[in-house]
Amino acid sequence: MHWILLTAAIISEVIGTSALKASEGFSRLWPSVIVTIGYALAFYFLSLTLKTIPVGVAYAIWSGIGIVLIALVAWVLYGQALDLPAIIGMSLIVAGVVVLNLFSKSVSHS
């Protein structure tokens, strides 16, 4: 169940962040409403996730997957192309999250 909640948190955050650009600095009502609801749901689901998944692990997964999904949404919805350095940089972020979670003793896995 905790992985479903984390997935819901990630999807909610991606929806909220995607609408953030469309809100044009919160000057457009409906995109602004979507941003607010998206972030509220994201933090709610993340808080439920943190009952069973350590905060470092949950946040790293949330942010790593979120980065990739936001880049894909920006490409599809807004035509924002990624060049090779951007793709390499995002790959390094995701790799860093994986290394942190698999090998670091500073991340609690309890």
HUHUDA-V421093 format. One record per residue. RES is the residue in one small letter. PHI is phi as a letter, one per 30 degrees, with the letter a starting at -180 (999 if undefined). Layout:
{{RES:PHI} {RES:PHI}}
This chain:
{{m:999} {h:d} {w:d} {i:d} {l:d} {l:d} {t:d} {a:d} {a:d} {i:d} {i:d} {s:d} {e:d} {v:d} {i:d} {g:d} {t:d} {s:d} {a:d} {l:e} {k:d} {a:d} {s:d} {e:h} {g:i} {f:i} {s:c} {r:c} {l:d} {w:d} {p:d} {s:d} {v:d} {i:d} {v:e} {t:d} {i:d} {g:e} {y:d} {a:d} {l:d} {a:e} {f:d} {y:d} {f:d} {l:d} {s:d} {l:d} {t:d} {l:d} {k:d} {t:b} {i:c} {p:e} {v:e} {g:d} {v:d} {a:d} {y:d} {a:d} {i:d} {w:e} {s:d} {g:d} {i:d} {g:d} {i:e} {v:d} {l:d} {i:d} {a:d} {l:d} {v:d} {a:d} {w:d} {v:d} {l:d} {y:c} {g:i} {q:d} {a:d} {l:c} {d:d} {l:e} {p:e} {a:d} {i:d} {i:d} {g:d} {m:d} {s:d} {l:d} {i:d} {v:d} {a:d} {g:d} {v:d} {v:d} {v:d} {l:e} {n:d} {l:d} {f:b} {s:d} {k:d} {s:d} {v:c} {s:d} {h:c} {s:d}}
